[in-house]
Every structure is written in structure tokens, then in C-alpha cells.
Amino acid sequence: MWFTSDNASGAAPEIMAALTRANEGNARSYGAEAQMDQVRDLVRRIFEAPEAAVHLVTTGTAANALSLSLLTPPWGAVYCHSHAHIAEDECGAPEFYSGGAKLVPVGGAHGRMAAEGLEAAILRAKGAGVHGVQPGAVSITNVTEAGTVHSASEIAALAGVARAHGVPVQLDGARFANALVATGATAAEMTWRAGVDVVSFGGTKNGCLGVEAVVIFDPAKAWEFELRRKRAGHLMSKHRYLSAQMAAYLQEGLWLRLAGHANAMAARLARGLAEMPEVDLLHPVEANMLFPEWPEGRHASLEAAGASYYPMPSPMGRERARLVTSWSTTEAEVDQFLAALRG
């Protein structure tokens, strides 16, 4: 019963098969392999963006940090939710790769950044003059760190605030597929049509071995990104293993099927938790993450039953947890967890 993270799951069989095929013979290096052309075509088709630049890296940290370094100067502010991944889990990588840009947290319920809070934060920076960081970029996370999802219209509202002040927008899409499945939006509707400039398009959390795509909708910025990626040490020599993963991920809707299964398992888990009057959910369950709270003592019984998840700081007499489902989570695992929690 593994619910620690969707990073804990293995790679999907289709991804492993693609890697085996990519391992045959020789291929050009550093992204010059033929399969990268296929990846570029697939991503452009999915995002309905025929001129978009597409570059691959191995980690979400690299995708986010390099994307933001492309959009903001060292004296810039990057506005993000106060619990965004870049604020709490990137070890200062966005600040490092941007040469010193400052992350400015913006509040909002259930992990969603509030448009009015973003507006106020940008206006404060503009009023600081030379003594303060200047508005640099806005980073939106979808799926959020609370497991909730920004709709395309909510992203458009945030991007509209940014656009009104001449600030570009980056989307942290480590769980982008889960967000699309949850909302029914298209990739285009959730990104460039809503005002997003750059997307970190995740694969690792959704069945890939380790690959993320940076999708840049303004091709004029593509060369600068290539230079930043190389200078940062994130241009992989045997790049064919990245393009093989991403090509298999995007073909025949595999990426959406994997995310759909993860979301369905979370919904099954949420339904079971809702049947227990002593269990509360701290945030709406909209994708593949849940944040339940239950009476004290359940952690010990769940651990004894073989459940793995992340306990969280809890109020007196209660226990809180983060549960994450993945493409490989089974109905049996969900039901076993629920039975252990009940019993």
C-alpha cells in the first residue's frame, strides 16, 4: 500500500519498452537524434502550438528553475503560492539559476493563488522603486501542492493580472496530465490560450522513468534556454533516452490514460474516507492527492498493516497525512488501506 508519492511508482511498461528499443544501435547525441523531432511534433500538436520550442531535462527541479531563469532577471520577483513546490521543495534552485531572483509568496485557499493577492504583491513591488525587487515572473502550479486544480479560467485570471503589469507566466506542470484529466481542458486552453508563456510539462510523476519537457511558446527564447540548459549541466549526452520516454508517453494518449487512472484511484480513496465520520479531508480531492485527518493512533495501526504515506504535523488528538495515488495504484491497495483505517 504505497501512497507516499507518485514518484514512488515504477515506470510504465510502455516507457520501459521504448527505452529498450532506444538502446539498440547508435544515435546522435545531445538532442540531435531523430526521435527528438517526433517529440517536438507530438508536443506541438498536443498544445496546438506549431512554433513552440520543446526541450527535455531529467528533473522537475531543472525544468522549473531553468524556465524561471528564462523569464526573470536577477533583480526580479517570482510570485508563487506560499506553499508552491518552488518555494518549499527546490532547495533554492530557482533563485540560484536565475542569479538571485526572489520568490515572493502569495496566499490563497487550498493551494490556489488568489488573483487579488497577486495584484497586491505586484503593486507593492512597483512602489518600492530601486530599493526592492521588481516584478519578474508569476509561477502557477497545476496540480497544486494541496492536490487541487486550477481551471483554465482561473489560470487566465492570474495570467491576466500578470499581463496587465507586463509580467510573464510560468506553469509548473509536474502533474499537468492529472490537471487536464480533472478539468477536461485541452493543453492549449490551460496554457498559452490562458496567457502562459512557458510550461514545465511533467512525465516523471506519471509513469516515466525520468523526463520533463520545457515548452516555450515564444520561439525567440529557445536559444537562450538551450544555452542556460547546457551551462547548468542539464543537457544530457545520451539524450535519446529522454526523447524515447517522452515520445512513448505522448503517443496514443498514454499520458492521459495513466493520469486518469491515478485520479480515479484517488477518487475511490476519497469516497471511502468520506464514509468514515471520524475522518476529515483538509482540501477538496480534485486530482491524485489527498490530505485526510483522523483520530490519534491510526498512524501506528496503518503502519502495522503495511501502509506507506507521509504523516503531517497535526493538532492535538488528531493525525494528518498526505496520500498520493499513481498510474500503478490498484483498487485492491485502496480497499486494503481503507479497511486498515477502519479496523
N, C-alpha and C positions, 0 to 999 in steps of 0.2 A: 504494500500500500504506500506508494511513493507520491507525495503531494508537496514536496519541498519546492520544486520549481520545474517548469517545462525544460530547463536546461539539464535536468537530471535524466530525461528520457534519452534513449539511443537515437540513432539516425534511422530514418525511414528506409525500408528495403529498396525502394526506387532510387534513393540517393546513393546508397552503397553500391547498387548495381551500376549506376552511372560512373562512379569513381573507379570501379573495376575496369570498365570499358576505357576510361580516360587513361588508365595506367598502361595500356597497350602501346608499344612502339614509342616514337619520339614526337615531340610537338614543339612549336616555337614558344619562347618564354615571355614573361612579363606582360601578359595580356594580348600578345600578338597571335595567339592560337586561333584557329578558325572558329572554335566553339564560342569564343567571346563575341563574335559577330552575331551568332544566333541569340546569345543572351541579350545583346543590345536590341535586337529586333523584337524579341519577346517582351522586354520591359517597355519599350516604346509603344508597342501595340496595346499592352495592358493599361498603360497610363494615358493612352491616346495622345501621345506627345512625340511626334516623329523626329523632332530636333533635339530631344533630351540627351544629355550626356549621362553615361552609365559607367560607374567604376566600382570594382569589388574590393572589399577588405575582409579580413578574417574575424573581426570582433565588432560588437556594437559600440564599445568604447571608442575605437578608432573611427567608426562611421560618424558618431555624434561629434567627437572632438574636432575631426577634420572638417566636417560640414560647417560647424560654427566658426572655425578659424577662417573659413572662406567668406563668411558674411559679416564679421565684426572686426574692427581694428583693436589694437591692444588697449586703447583708452575707452572701449565701448562697454556697455552693459548688456548682458544677455538675460532677458526676462523669462522666467520659467516658474512653474508651480513650486511652492515651497517644499513639496515632497517629490519633486521630479527626480528621475534617475540621475540626470546630470548633476543635480545638487547634492544627492546623498550617496551615490554609489560609483562615482567615476574617479575618485581619488585626485581631484583637481585637474584631470586631463583636459577638459575644455579650456580652463584658464591657461594651462601650460602650452597647448598647441596654438592658442590664439595670441600668445605673447603677453598675457596678463589681463585679458578681459575679465570683468567682474560679473559673477552671477548674482542677479537681483531677484529674490523670491517674491512671488505674488500669490496671495491666498485664493481660496475657492473651495467650495464644499465638495467632498467625495473625490478629491484628486483633480477636479476640473478647474483650470484657471478662470477667474472671473474677469470678464471684459472691462468692467468698471475699475477693478483693481489694477489691471494692466494700464489703462488710460492714466490713472492717477500716478503710477510709478514712472511712466514716461514723462509726464508733465513735471514731476519733481526733478528728474534728471535735467530736463531742458532749462529749468530755473536755476540750476547750480552753477552754470557757466563754466569757466575754466577750472574751477575748484573740484568738480565732480566728474565721474564717468559720464559719457554721452550715450544716448540711445544707440545700441548696436544691432541687436537681433532679438527676435522672440522665438522661443523654443516651446513647442506644444508636444505633449506625449499622448500617444494613442496606440494601444490601450494605456490608461493612466496607471500610476502606481497603486491606486486604490481599486483597480480592477474594473473601473467604469470606462465608458467610451464617450468621446466627443463625437457628436453627429457632424455631418458635413456643414450644416448651417451654423453650428457652434464654432467650428473651425473658421468659417467665413467671418463670423462676428469678431473673433480675436484678430484674424488677419486684417480685417477692415480697420480696426484700431491701429494696428501696426502701420498699415499703408498710409493712413491719414497723417502719420508722423514720419513717413519716409523710412520705415524700419523693415528690413526683410524678415522672412519667417522660415524657420526650420521645423520639420516634423520628425520627432523621434518615433519611428515606426518599428521598434523591435518586435511588437506583436501586431503589426499592421494588418496582416491577414485576418486575425481574430476580430479586429475592429470592423473590417469590411463585412465579414460574415454577420457580425452582430447588428450592423446598421442597414445592410442591404445596399449601401452606397457603392459606386464604382470607384476605382483607384483615382480616376481623374476628378470626380466630384469631391473626393476627400482631400485632394492635394492642390494642383495648380488652378483648377477652377474655383477653389475656395480661397486662393491667394497665397498658397505655399510656394516657396522658392526652391527648397532643397528637402529631399526625403531620405532619411536613413531607413532603408527597406529591409527588414529583418528576415533571416532564414534560419538562424541557429536555434531559436526557441521553438521552431515549428517543424522539426524533423530533419533539418540539415546537420551536417557534421560540424560546420563552422564557416559560414559565409554571410555577408551583409552587402547589400548594394546601396551605393550613394547615387541617387537620381537627381540630377541638376537640370532644372527646366530652362535655364538660360545658358545655352552652349558657349557663350562668350567666357564663362567662368571655368570651363572644363580644363583648359591648360593649366591654370593656376592650381586647380585641385590636383592634377597629376603631379605637379612639382611638389606640392605640400605632402602628398602621399609618399612620394619617393624620399623626400628629405626626412620624413618622420619614421622611415623604416617599415612602411606598411605596403610596399609594392612587392608582392610575392613573386619569386623567381619562377617556381613551378605553378604558375597561375592557372594552368589547365584544370587543376583540381578544384579551384574555386568556380570557374565557369561551368565545369561539368555538374557541380552541385546545383548551381542556380538555374541552369538550363533544364535539368530534370525536375526541379522544384516547380518551375513555371509551366511546364508542358502539361496539357490535358487537365488543367485545373487542380493538379495535385496539391498546391499550396493552400487552396481554398477548402479542399476536402479535409486535409489534415487539421486546419484551424476549425472547421465546422465540427469535427469530432471532439476536439478539445473543449469547445464551447458547449457542446451537447452534454459532455460528462460533467461539466461544472453546473449546468442547469439541473441535471439529475441529482447531483450532490446538494444543490440548494433546495430542491423540493423535499429531499429527505430531512434536511436540517430544519426546514420550516414546519415540519410535522412535530418537532420537539419543542414544547412550550418553554423549556428552560434554556433554549439556545436563541441567541440574537445574532443578526448579521449587521456589522458596522457600516457596510456600504452596499448599495444595490449590486446584484450579481448580473453583469452585462456581457462578460466575455468568459475568460477561463481562470479567474482569480476570485477567491472568496476570503472574507475576513470574519469568521464567526467568533462568538463569545459564549462560553458555557460555564457551569458551576466549577468551583475549585475541586481539584482531584482527578479531573478527566485526563489531563496530560499523562499521568502515570499509567492509567488503565489503557490508554491508546498506545502508548509506547510498548507496554507489555504485550499488546495484541499485534505488534509489528508495524504500526503506522509511523511514517516519517513525514514531518512537516516542520514549519518554523513557528515555535511559540513566540508570542509578542508580549511586551510589557502590559501588565493587566492591573485593573483596580482590585482592591481588597475583596476577597471572596469569589472572584471570578477569574477565568483564564481566557486569553485571546490567542488566536492563531492565524497564520496565513496559509491557505491551501491553494495549490495551483495544479490544474489538470493539463494534460498534454495530448498529443496525437496518439500516444500509445496507452493512455489510461483506459482501463476496461470497466465495463459495468459491474463486473464481479468485485473489482477493487473498491469501487464507490460503495457498493452494497455492504461489503465487509467492513469498511470504515464506519458506516452508519450503524451497523449492528454493534460494533465495538463501542461506539459512543453511547448508544442506548444502554449497553449492558454492564 
